[in-house]
Amino acid sequence: MSIVGAILAIAAAQAAEPQVVQVSRAATPDVAFEGTCAVAPLELSAGQPVVAVTVDGHGPYRFVIDTGAQGAGRISTAVAEQLGLEAVGEVRAAAPGGTFSTRKIYRAGKLGVGAIVFSDADLAEMPVLPGRTDWDGVLGIDLFHQLTLTLDYGKAALKLSREPVTGGVAASFDHAIPAIPLKEGDKEIAVDLDTGNGAAPLFVSEAIAKAVPQSGPATERGKARTSFGEFSIMEAPISLPVTVGGVALPIVKLAWPSARGEGNLGSRGLAGMQLTVDHAGGRVAIRPSADAPSCG
């Protein structure tokens, strides 16, 4: 499978991911944590940020940080079974072809990211992602709702802290996933901030794509399949600047359609930038990468 084909397959799997329709599980406590600050190296894999994580003192394992994934995260069946994690329930989610899949929910007693250790995190069974066999799990957005998450794509570093975001833009967490205002030229749209999207820098709805002046012909990048059926993924170059809070992003092409809403900003649209998400304060800052994150 080509790189583009593998990425599109991953995008299709993600698009079918978190439409939870039924949950059966024991009462789930909030994810508590110990520590005040942590810095850890990031690896960019297929455009997505990957960090080393320990599970109940074992590992490290490779987890993708996905702000577009609801819940505390996902874990591969192989790792969960190898560690003997307790299954505390299950989740029923939409799957390709209009079907549903049932996945177990495992509880990790201790989940370590650098110097921060989370307790009793519930991790859903991770689906098999076509073309990917080197990820052990996913860290979802709800794991960080009491912390400020910084992903520095330029310095390849992660930071977790209690420092509030200053400046930036207001972020809505109405649907768990952060939504922020983005401008294409003078037109403002609301986009999901989805670091787990490594398929394209920016997906938008077909209506928005057709309304934005394009500087070249649209081309079909491939096919994607979700629970709603198969569709073509299109892409076209644009000459308008794409900005968040007045900061220009490295985006020169649009892809469509968006899996939902007006748009989806992925990790490839954050190349060379520093992203900071403050869930508690309801703000997101995107700036050019400068000084490496530190806990000093």
WOTASUL-V936387 format. One line per field, one symbol per residue. phi: phi as a letter, one per 40 degrees, with the letter a starting at -180 (. if undefined). psi: psi as a letter, one per 20 degrees, with the letter a starting at -180 (. if undefined). A space follows every 10 residues. Layout:
phi=???
psi=???
This chain:
phi=.cdccccccc ccccccccbc babbacdbcc ccabhbaaba cbbcbfgbcb bcbbbfgbhc bcbccbccbc gcibacdccd cccgcccbia bbbcbdggcb bbbcbbbccb bbbgccbcbf ccbccccccd gbbbbcibbc cccbcbbcbb bccccfabbb abcccbggbc bbbdbgccbb cbbbgcccbc bccbcccbca dacbccccdc ccdbcaccbc cibbbbcchc acbbaacbbc cbbbggcccc bbbbbaccca gcaacbcccb dgbbbbbbcc cgbbbbbdcb ccdabc
psi=prggggghgg ggghhiflnp ipporrporq orqqqhqqpq qqpookiqpp qppqoliqbq qopponijpq ahaqqqhggg hhikqpojar qpqqrqjjaq qpqqpqppgp opocjppqpl pppqppqpop ipjjpiapor hihjijrppp oohgilqqpp ajpqppbbqq ppkhkgpppq pqpocippqp qponiiojhq goprqhgggh ippqjrqqqp haqqpaijaq rqpqqqqqiq qpqokippqm ojqqqqrqhq ahrooahhjj pjroppongh ikqpppqppd qqqrj.
